[in-house]
Amino acid sequence: MPKYIFVLGGVISGLGKGVTSASICRILTEMGYKVNIKKLDPYLNIDPGTMNPIEHGEVYVTKCGAEVDLDIGHYERIGGIECNKNNSTSSGKLLFKLLTDERKGVYLGDTVQLIPHFVDSVRDFIEFNSDAYDFIICEIGGSVGDYEASYFLETIRRMIHTYTKSNVMICFMTYILYYASTDELKTKPTQVAVKQLMSFGLQPDLLFARTEKSLDDKTRNKISIYTNVKLKNIIQANNISNIYKLPLEYIREGFLVAFADHFNFNIDNTEIPRLDKWMKLGTGITKTIKIGLIGKYVELIDAYYSVLEALKHAGWHLGVTVDVIWINVRDTINIEAKLKDVDGVIVPGGFGTTGIEDIIDAIKICRINKIPFLGICLGIQLAVIEYARNILGITNASSAEFGTNADTLIVNKCDEHKENLGGTMRLGDFEAILDENSLAFKLYNAKHIVCRHRHRYEIDIKYRNVFENGGLYFSGISIDGKLPEIIEIKDHPFFIGTQGHPEFQSRPFHPEPLFVGLIKKSINLNI
């Protein structure tokens, strides 16, 4: 029977439950255990696919095409597991299935209620395929006290009743407020949050204390007394510049001692993960470069979380720190001035009409001034539009997303497009064939590649000959020959666009080749 570890949060949201869940996963997998992580979000959206990136952050996409919370990216990058649609759910998704089943007569005349029926559906999600693992880690979105998460907490209470406390561990992440005026750490918000949790019949076994100032013995004792958590089970969680070193920080703080004590395991020194290679990440830096990120959602950097991580991975691989220069196309800006001091440019994905012409102007500047350029999703689409307008003379070139009937739609709707917006894009892994004479082939060192996709519009393949005769090269094509996957300009040091989202596949020790290529050219290295 698997054992369950629940990761909850209190006081405020955004404390790092996802990173903590992934770090626990990394520790346990390094010890040889089979581990899976599941995320439960209390919102009523079916998934985050239609949610505003400025409010919610990026939408991460799994190999199978599920649109999920960015925390699933942590699970894959730090935890080292490959996630799918069964690793993430929401109240909305579970309720939708519940009501659909009710309409089909699945409940055979029962009065369908939140308790027990909805709680049972939450439990079914948590326990699905659980026997294949030693540990199931479950992260609950939001904060304790949020009304909409109460049914998740009731599910945990029932699972403890079934499996007993010795097989279920509750990790509670909280914020210890630092009051600068009196130079004090305040524990009252944590006390209140834990009491809220206890009102649902749940007692934390381990407490992760996020703090901007180290906990002294007095504060630790106070937390322990008022939360009923053992003193040795209070784990200090300071801000850390490199999240990939968090598993070792938690081990140093005593996580394994608390873990072994709770589950009655004996752990000797030979079983403690050393994580040596993880500690080397970000070391040996010899240079800093500036990469301009031209985006529509830069008010919240989490909207581009995977892009930022991919830049870090590629930079570490080459001994480089990447300083991201944020360029917000929602503001009135002088694009040319913004691009004067950057070493390279990325235009990532995005939706809608805002800032489109500014991005096109920026791409033109990169093309003319030979600035290394990587366009992702929207970036590749705007790159071909810019080229069509300014090189091929198709002055009304545009996209079906923001153009008119009078325009030449170089970019059009993909086959998967339907009336509904949610879950109707081209999603998940798609294979592409690379031309062996291309820069893309040189970067990937492979003829066949796979890249994750998330797009509703794509370059119209019928314009391929027009572009290639004019100097813009379609170097990667989908297996069915219908979708331009990668484009290049040959007489440019590095000008490449991809319809996929390679950032989702970048890992700390396996940086994504397109990002490596961008960084190499930005520091004048040969590819």
VEXMAR-52988 format. One record per residue (C-alpha): residue number from 1; z, x, y. Coordinates in pm, 1 decimal. Layout:
<rs>
i_z_x_y
NUM_Z_X_Y
...
</rs>
This chain:
<rs>
i_z_x_y
1_0.0_0.0_0.0
2_-87.8_136.8_345.3
3_169.6_187.1_614.6
4_119.3_50.0_965.4
5_178.2_215.5_1302.5
6_157.6_-12.3_1606.8
7_109.3_137.7_1952.7
8_226.2_-90.9_2234.4
9_277.5_-37.9_2605.8
10_511.1_-153.6_2878.8
11_580.0_-135.6_3254.7
12_216.8_-71.6_3357.2
13_-122.3_-58.5_3191.3
14_-336.3_253.7_3162.3
15_-58.0_472.9_3025.5
16_-275.2_630.2_2756.5
17_-216.1_416.1_2448.9
18_-569.9_489.6_2330.7
19_-531.4_865.7_2363.1
20_-190.2_844.9_2195.7
21_-326.3_637.1_1906.6
22_-608.6_887.6_1861.3
23_-364.5_1179.6_1877.9
24_-144.8_1028.4_1607.5
25_-458.2_980.4_1399.1
26_-556.8_1345.5_1449.3
27_-209.5_1467.7_1346.0
28_-208.2_1256.7_1028.6
29_-566.3_1336.0_928.5
30_-495.5_1709.0_973.3
31_-210.8_1656.2_725.4
32_-453.4_1513.4_471.0
33_-385.7_1142.4_510.9
34_-662.1_882.4_521.6
35_-625.0_701.2_854.2
36_-800.7_421.4_1038.9
37_-738.5_283.6_1390.1
38_-788.2_-70.6_1515.1
39_-783.7_-199.3_1872.5
40_-675.0_-552.3_1964.8
41_-748.5_-666.8_2320.0
42_-592.9_-990.0_2450.6
43_-877.0_-1096.2_2682.5
44_-1095.6_-1399.6_2605.8
45_-1428.7_-1219.2_2636.2
46_-1596.3_-1184.0_2296.9
47_-1630.2_-812.6_2372.2
48_-1641.6_-595.5_2688.2
49_-2023.6_-601.1_2697.4
50_-2049.7_-829.4_3001.0
51_-1740.2_-704.6_3183.5
52_-1754.3_-524.8_3519.3
53_-1738.9_-144.5_3463.4
54_-1555.2_-101.3_3794.9
55_-1271.1_-317.4_3660.2
56_-1278.9_-238.9_3289.1
57_-1440.0_102.2_3254.2
58_-1732.7_195.4_3034.1
59_-1850.5_-2.7_2735.5
60_-1851.6_227.1_2434.8
61_-2107.3_162.8_2159.7
62_-2048.5_234.5_1791.3
63_-2304.3_353.4_1540.3
64_-2349.4_-1.1_1408.1
65_-2409.7_-139.2_1758.7
66_-2073.6_-294.9_1843.7
67_-1988.9_-302.6_2215.4
68_-1626.0_-197.9_2232.0
69_-1350.8_-69.4_2460.4
70_-1364.0_293.9_2576.1
71_-1052.3_367.0_2367.5
72_-1275.2_361.2_2059.6
73_-1438.0_670.7_2209.2
74_-1095.7_840.5_2194.0
75_-1064.1_740.5_1829.7
76_-1396.0_906.6_1749.2
77_-1364.0_1216.5_1969.4
78_-994.0_1296.5_1915.3
79_-906.6_1102.3_1602.2
80_-1220.2_1218.4_1423.8
81_-1301.2_883.4_1262.9
82_-1632.4_696.4_1269.5
83_-1572.6_348.7_1407.1
84_-1763.9_24.6_1362.2
85_-1734.2_-343.6_1452.8
86_-1423.4_-374.1_1235.1
87_-1226.8_-130.1_1452.2
88_-1210.3_-352.5_1760.5
89_-1156.5_-717.9_1840.3
90_-1038.7_-950.0_2117.1
91_-858.5_-1281.6_2139.9
92_-1188.2_-1434.8_2246.0
93_-1372.8_-1304.0_1942.0
94_-1101.3_-1421.3_1704.5
95_-1075.6_-1762.8_1870.9
96_-1452.8_-1805.9_1861.9
97_-1455.0_-1749.6_1486.7
98_-1150.7_-1973.5_1442.4
99_-1314.4_-2265.0_1624.5
100_-1648.6_-2207.1_1452.6
101_-1473.0_-2224.5_1115.3
102_-1292.9_-2541.5_1224.3
103_-1627.4_-2706.4_1306.0
104_-1757.4_-2608.0_962.7
105_-1462.4_-2777.6_796.3
106_-1308.4_-2456.4_666.5
107_-957.6_-2586.8_738.5
108_-1013.6_-2907.8_542.7
109_-850.0_-3143.5_788.1
110_-557.8_-2921.4_889.7
111_-435.9_-2939.8_1247.6
112_-560.6_-2600.2_1368.1
113_-301.0_-2424.5_1582.3
114_-239.6_-2087.4_1742.9
115_52.7_-2048.8_1506.0
116_-13.3_-2008.7_1219.6
117_-395.2_-2012.7_1221.4
118_-473.9_-1779.6_1511.3
119_-194.3_-1541.1_1411.8
120_-334.3_-1539.3_1058.6
121_-677.4_-1440.7_1194.2
122_-518.1_-1151.1_1386.4
123_-347.1_-1038.5_1068.1
124_-670.6_-1067.7_869.5
125_-836.9_-833.1_1118.9
126_-554.4_-578.4_1095.9
127_-538.6_-585.5_716.7
128_-914.4_-587.9_649.4
129_-1001.2_-302.4_409.6
130_-654.4_-155.5_468.9
131_-609.5_-53.9_104.5
132_-866.8_221.8_156.4
133_-623.4_407.4_385.7
134_-277.7_561.4_384.7
135_-211.8_457.2_745.8
136_-352.4_191.1_975.2
137_-286.6_254.6_1345.4
138_-313.4_-55.5_1564.7
139_-331.9_-31.6_1941.4
140_-246.5_-350.1_2133.2
141_-418.2_-374.1_2471.6
142_-233.9_-466.5_2790.0
143_140.8_-451.3_2843.7
144_438.7_-620.0_2681.9
145_515.0_-928.9_2888.5
146_149.6_-1029.1_2918.2
147_147.9_-1387.4_2792.5
148_-193.1_-1356.2_2629.8
149_-71.1_-1073.5_2399.8
150_223.6_-1273.8_2262.9
151_35.4_-1383.0_1950.2
152_-36.1_-1021.7_1862.2
153_336.2_-949.1_1883.1
154_412.5_-1248.4_1662.6
155_165.8_-1106.2_1410.0
156_352.3_-775.4_1405.0
157_684.0_-954.7_1355.4
158_544.4_-1139.1_1053.6
159_400.2_-820.6_905.4
160_740.5_-651.4_932.4
161_889.3_-952.0_754.8
162_637.2_-905.8_472.3
163_623.3_-528.0_442.4
164_974.8_-438.8_569.2
165_1056.0_-203.0_853.6
166_1021.7_103.8_632.1
167_646.3_44.5_612.7
168_584.8_-50.8_975.1
169_648.9_174.3_1274.5
170_643.3_54.5_1636.7
171_552.7_315.2_1896.3
172_621.5_200.8_2250.2
173_457.6_372.0_2545.8
174_637.4_332.0_2875.2
175_645.0_472.8_3226.1
176_953.6_645.7_3365.8
177_935.3_595.3_3739.1
178_995.2_898.0_3959.4
179_1157.5_802.1_4291.3
180_1074.9_1090.3_4524.7
181_1308.2_985.8_4807.2
182_1614.4_1055.7_4596.3
183_1448.2_1290.9_4346.9
184_1545.6_1057.9_4059.7
185_1387.8_931.2_3742.3
186_1433.5_554.0_3716.3
187_1461.7_399.5_3371.4
188_1521.3_35.6_3468.1
189_1154.5_-73.1_3430.8
190_1156.3_73.0_3079.2
191_1481.1_-104.5_2994.1
192_1332.1_-436.3_3105.9
193_1007.0_-376.9_2916.0
194_1190.5_-297.7_2593.2
195_1405.4_-610.3_2633.3
196_1085.5_-811.6_2672.9
197_959.8_-661.6_2348.7
198_1288.4_-734.5_2175.1
199_1261.5_-1098.6_2281.5
200_967.2_-1119.5_2038.6
201_1184.7_-987.3_1758.6
202_1047.4_-632.2_1779.4
203_1247.9_-312.2_1821.1
204_1069.0_13.5_1913.2
205_1113.4_291.8_1660.7
206_962.6_563.5_1876.5
207_928.0_572.8_2253.3
208_660.2_773.0_2437.5
209_787.7_828.3_2791.2
210_510.2_894.3_3041.4
211_663.6_1090.0_3325.5
212_561.1_1306.1_3617.6
213_888.8_1499.2_3601.2
214_1046.6_1635.5_3285.2
215_1321.0_1425.3_3131.0
216_1668.8_1574.1_3155.0
217_1939.9_1508.5_2896.8
218_2107.6_1246.2_3114.8
219_1786.5_1044.1_3145.5
220_1709.4_1074.4_2774.9
221_2058.0_951.8_2684.3
222_2027.9_659.5_2923.7
223_1692.0_557.5_2776.5
224_1831.6_582.3_2424.7
225_2141.6_374.1_2498.2
226_1961.3_93.6_2679.6
227_1660.7_70.2_2448.1
228_1837.4_127.1_2115.7
229_1588.1_405.0_2031.8
230_1725.0_716.5_1863.4
231_1753.4_1012.5_2100.7
232_1528.9_1230.6_1883.2
233_1268.4_952.3_1882.5
234_1209.9_971.7_2257.5
235_888.1_1167.2_2305.4
236_816.3_1305.0_2650.7
237_453.8_1245.4_2750.4
238_372.7_1449.1_3058.2
239_39.1_1443.1_3234.8
240_-189.0_1693.9_3065.8
241_-513.6_1843.2_3194.2
242_-678.2_1854.8_2851.4
243_-623.8_1545.1_2636.7
244_-748.7_1724.6_2324.8
245_-426.7_1927.7_2325.3
246_-210.0_1615.5_2322.3
247_-161.6_1605.6_1941.0
248_5.9_1947.3_1948.2
249_215.9_1847.1_2250.3
250_344.2_1545.9_2055.6
251_424.6_1764.6_1754.5
252_621.3_1999.4_1980.0
253_807.6_1701.9_2125.6
254_922.0_1588.9_1781.6
255_673.7_1326.3_1669.2
256_662.9_1454.7_1310.4
257_1041.6_1453.1_1283.3
258_1054.3_1088.9_1392.9
259_757.0_1001.7_1171.8
260_906.2_1161.6_860.0
261_1245.7_1005.8_923.1
262_1106.3_656.0_964.6
263_877.2_661.1_661.1
264_1120.4_869.5_452.8
265_878.4_1159.6_405.8
266_964.3_1522.3_347.5
267_744.9_1750.6_558.3
268_770.2_2125.8_516.4
269_633.2_2386.4_754.2
270_311.9_2430.6_556.6
271_216.8_2067.6_623.9
272_257.2_2082.6_1001.8
273_-90.2_2091.9_1163.2
274_-149.2_2412.8_1359.5
275_-450.7_2276.8_1551.7
276_-543.4_2631.0_1657.3
277_-905.5_2555.5_1738.6
278_-802.5_2255.4_1948.4
279_-576.5_2477.1_2158.0
280_-874.2_2700.9_2237.5
281_-1073.5_2417.8_2392.3
282_-1127.7_2483.4_2761.0
283_-1028.0_2848.5_2740.4
284_-1251.4_3146.4_2813.5
285_-1399.4_2986.7_3124.1
286_-1607.0_3229.5_3329.4
287_-1790.6_3006.8_3576.0
288_-1771.7_2674.1_3763.1
289_-2078.7_2467.1_3838.8
290_-2138.6_2145.1_4027.9
291_-2316.1_1853.4_3863.9
292_-2403.8_1556.6_4081.4
293_-2342.4_1222.2_3911.5
294_-2542.6_952.0_4086.2
295_-2394.2_617.4_3989.4
296_-2337.7_254.1_4071.4
297_-1974.7_232.5_3954.7
298_-1812.8_553.6_4076.2
299_-1516.8_365.0_4226.1
300_-1370.6_386.5_3875.0
301_-1444.2_713.3_3698.8
302_-1363.0_550.2_3361.7
303_-1697.7_370.3_3401.0
304_-1855.9_703.5_3302.9
305_-1586.6_831.7_3069.5
306_-1811.5_944.2_2784.4
307_-2053.3_1114.6_3024.4
308_-1763.5_1313.3_3171.1
309_-1639.5_1410.2_2825.1
310_-1989.6_1516.9_2719.2
311_-2012.2_1739.5_3027.6
312_-1675.5_1894.9_2938.7
313_-1782.3_1958.7_2579.0
314_-2108.4_2123.9_2684.9
315_-1931.0_2323.4_2955.0
316_-1661.7_2452.7_2718.5
317_-1931.8_2552.5_2470.1
318_-2089.3_2770.4_2739.0
319_-1767.5_2893.0_2903.3
320_-1822.0_2677.2_3210.2
321_-1606.1_2430.8_3404.4
322_-1810.0_2137.0_3527.9
323_-1709.8_2007.9_3869.6
324_-1853.2_1655.6_3902.0
325_-1978.4_1561.2_4248.3
326_-1963.6_1183.2_4274.5
327_-2253.8_1020.7_4458.5
328_-2203.6_648.3_4511.2
329_-2529.9_462.0_4565.3
330_-2339.3_150.3_4667.5
331_-2259.8_328.1_4995.2
332_-2500.6_415.9_5274.3
333_-2559.3_782.2_5200.5
334_-2780.1_1074.8_5288.3
335_-2897.5_1156.9_4937.5
336_-3069.9_1480.4_5036.0
337_-2754.3_1617.7_5198.7
338_-2546.5_1521.3_4894.2
339_-2779.1_1710.2_4661.2
340_-2793.7_2035.0_4860.9
341_-2498.6_2202.3_4691.3
342_-2530.4_2076.9_4332.1
343_-2652.1_2287.2_4040.0
344_-2776.7_1990.7_3838.6
345_-2792.8_1610.8_3842.0
346_-2722.7_1325.0_3601.3
347_-2829.6_964.6_3652.7
348_-2639.6_764.2_3386.8
349_-2682.8_404.1_3274.2
350_-2628.3_97.2_3488.0
351_-2737.1_-260.1_3551.8
352_-2848.2_-464.2_3850.9
353_-3041.1_-406.5_4171.5
354_-2785.3_-227.6_4389.1
355_-2878.0_124.3_4495.4
356_-3199.9_140.8_4293.3
357_-3417.6_277.8_4572.5
358_-3156.4_540.1_4662.8
359_-3150.1_660.7_4301.7
360_-3530.6_677.3_4296.2
361_-3520.8_886.6_4614.9
362_-3267.5_1120.4_4452.5
363_-3485.1_1162.6_4143.2
364_-3779.8_1250.7_4367.3
365_-3571.6_1520.0_4535.8
366_-3474.1_1662.4_4194.5
367_-3835.7_1665.4_4081.6
368_-3973.3_1828.5_4394.3
369_-3691.8_2082.4_4440.3
370_-3673.5_2176.6_4071.3
371_-3310.0_2067.5_4037.2
372_-3213.6_2035.9_3667.6
373_-3213.1_1662.6_3593.7
374_-3092.2_1444.3_3306.3
375_-3162.6_1070.6_3317.8
376_-2982.0_841.7_3074.5
377_-3094.6_481.4_3010.1
378_-3139.9_352.2_3367.5
379_-3197.9_717.1_3461.5
380_-3507.4_752.4_3242.5
381_-3643.1_417.1_3361.2
382_-3612.7_509.2_3728.5
383_-3757.8_853.7_3658.2
384_-4082.3_705.2_3524.3
385_-4095.7_455.9_3812.1
386_-4055.9_737.8_4064.9
387_-4329.2_939.3_3891.5
388_-4562.8_639.8_3875.8
389_-4519.1_566.6_4245.8
390_-4535.5_917.4_4386.0
391_-4756.9_1109.4_4142.2
392_-4976.7_852.9_3967.9
393_-5030.4_639.7_4278.5
394_-4899.0_317.2_4123.8
395_-4711.8_232.4_4443.6
396_-4583.0_-103.1_4318.6
397_-4441.5_37.1_3993.2
398_-4112.8_-133.1_3907.8
399_-3894.2_-281.2_3635.8
400_-3861.0_-637.1_3510.4
401_-3492.4_-603.4_3592.1
402_-3544.0_-585.2_3968.0
403_-3918.7_-612.9_4034.6
404_-4137.7_-913.1_4117.8
405_-4443.2_-1073.0_3959.1
406_-4659.4_-880.7_4207.0
407_-4532.5_-545.3_4077.1
408_-4668.3_-330.1_3796.6
409_-4383.0_-347.3_3547.8
410_-4368.2_0.5_3398.9
411_-4029.4_-99.4_3254.2
412_-4005.4_-432.1_3073.3
413_-3769.8_-636.3_2858.5
414_-3704.6_-503.6_2511.7
415_-3773.8_-714.2_2203.4
416_-3406.9_-799.0_2151.7
417_-3369.6_-968.0_2491.5
418_-3253.2_-1331.7_2473.7
419_-3115.5_-1586.6_2716.5
420_-2752.3_-1487.2_2661.1
421_-2641.2_-1157.5_2812.7
422_-2364.3_-1066.3_2568.7
423_-2457.7_-867.1_2258.8
424_-2833.1_-918.5_2300.8
425_-2945.7_-568.8_2393.7
426_-3087.9_-296.7_2174.6
427_-2757.0_-167.3_2042.5
428_-2642.1_109.4_1811.1
429_-2815.6_395.5_1633.7
430_-3195.4_426.7_1645.8
431_-3404.6_710.9_1509.5
432_-3663.9_898.0_1711.7
433_-3937.9_1146.1_1627.0
434_-3967.8_1451.7_1853.4
435_-4283.7_1645.3_1928.4
436_-4243.9_1996.5_1792.3
437_-4381.7_2148.5_2113.2
438_-4128.9_1972.5_2335.0
439_-3815.1_2084.6_2511.7
440_-3627.6_1807.4_2329.9
441_-3728.9_1955.6_1993.5
442_-3611.7_2297.7_2108.1
443_-3274.0_2156.3_2215.2
444_-3211.9_1952.4_1900.6
445_-3385.9_2193.2_1662.9
446_-3494.8_1888.9_1464.9
447_-3796.1_1662.0_1437.4
448_-3593.3_1349.0_1363.3
449_-3286.4_1258.8_1570.5
450_-3060.0_958.0_1597.8
451_-2918.6_832.5_1927.4
452_-2704.6_533.7_2019.3
453_-2861.2_273.3_2243.0
454_-2741.8_9.4_2484.8
455_-3021.2_-132.7_2695.1
456_-3200.5_-454.6_2778.4
457_-3507.9_-295.6_2936.7
458_-3731.7_-11.7_2825.1
459_-4044.3_179.9_2926.1
460_-4361.1_-6.6_2830.8
461_-4540.6_204.9_2569.7
462_-4882.8_84.5_2687.1
463_-4857.0_319.4_2987.6
464_-4810.4_628.5_2768.8
465_-5163.6_769.3_2814.6
466_-5154.5_709.0_3190.2
467_-4833.5_907.9_3223.5
468_-4928.1_1188.2_2986.3
469_-5265.9_1235.2_3152.2
470_-5073.2_1260.9_3478.6
471_-4824.4_1523.1_3361.0
472_-4522.7_1323.6_3238.8
473_-4482.1_1377.1_2867.4
474_-4341.1_1129.6_2611.5
475_-4174.9_1384.6_2385.1
476_-3969.0_1142.6_2174.8
477_-4093.3_815.1_2026.3
478_-3912.9_556.1_1813.0
479_-3994.6_537.0_1442.0
480_-4201.6_219.9_1490.7
481_-4397.3_385.1_1772.6
482_-4306.0_115.1_2022.3
483_-4033.4_276.5_2231.9
484_-4052.4_593.3_2443.6
485_-3720.6_760.2_2362.2
486_-3744.6_1084.7_2561.9
487_-3964.2_1193.4_2853.6
488_-4014.5_1537.6_3010.0
489_-4200.4_1702.5_3295.5
490_-4340.3_2030.6_3167.2
491_-4378.3_2214.6_3498.1
492_-4010.7_2167.2_3582.5
493_-3724.5_2395.3_3464.4
494_-3533.6_2096.1_3322.9
495_-3642.8_1738.6_3385.9
496_-3568.2_1516.5_3089.4
497_-3479.0_1153.8_3035.6
498_-3352.6_964.5_2734.1
499_-3347.1_591.9_2668.0
500_-3043.6_632.5_2443.3
501_-2686.1_720.1_2535.3
502_-2628.6_1067.7_2390.2
503_-2288.0_1087.9_2558.3
504_-2143.6_858.4_2289.1
505_-2222.5_1117.4_2021.9
506_-2081.8_1425.8_2193.9
507_-1775.2_1579.3_2029.3
508_-1541.8_1862.1_2139.8
509_-1680.0_2106.9_1881.5
510_-2030.0_1958.6_1864.3
511_-2156.5_1916.4_2220.9
512_-2461.7_1696.0_2268.3
513_-2780.1_1909.7_2299.1
514_-2920.5_1738.4_2610.8
515_-2595.2_1805.5_2797.2
516_-2592.5_2165.7_2675.8
517_-2948.1_2202.8_2801.6
518_-2858.5_2062.2_3142.9
519_-2562.4_2298.9_3180.8
520_-2766.3_2598.2_3059.9
521_-3037.0_2540.5_3315.4
522_-2778.4_2471.4_3585.7
523_-2642.2_2825.2_3532.3
524_-2993.0_2972.7_3492.0
525_-2970.4_3043.8_3120.3
526_-3273.1_3027.2_2894.9
527_-3294.4_2746.6_2643.5
</rs>
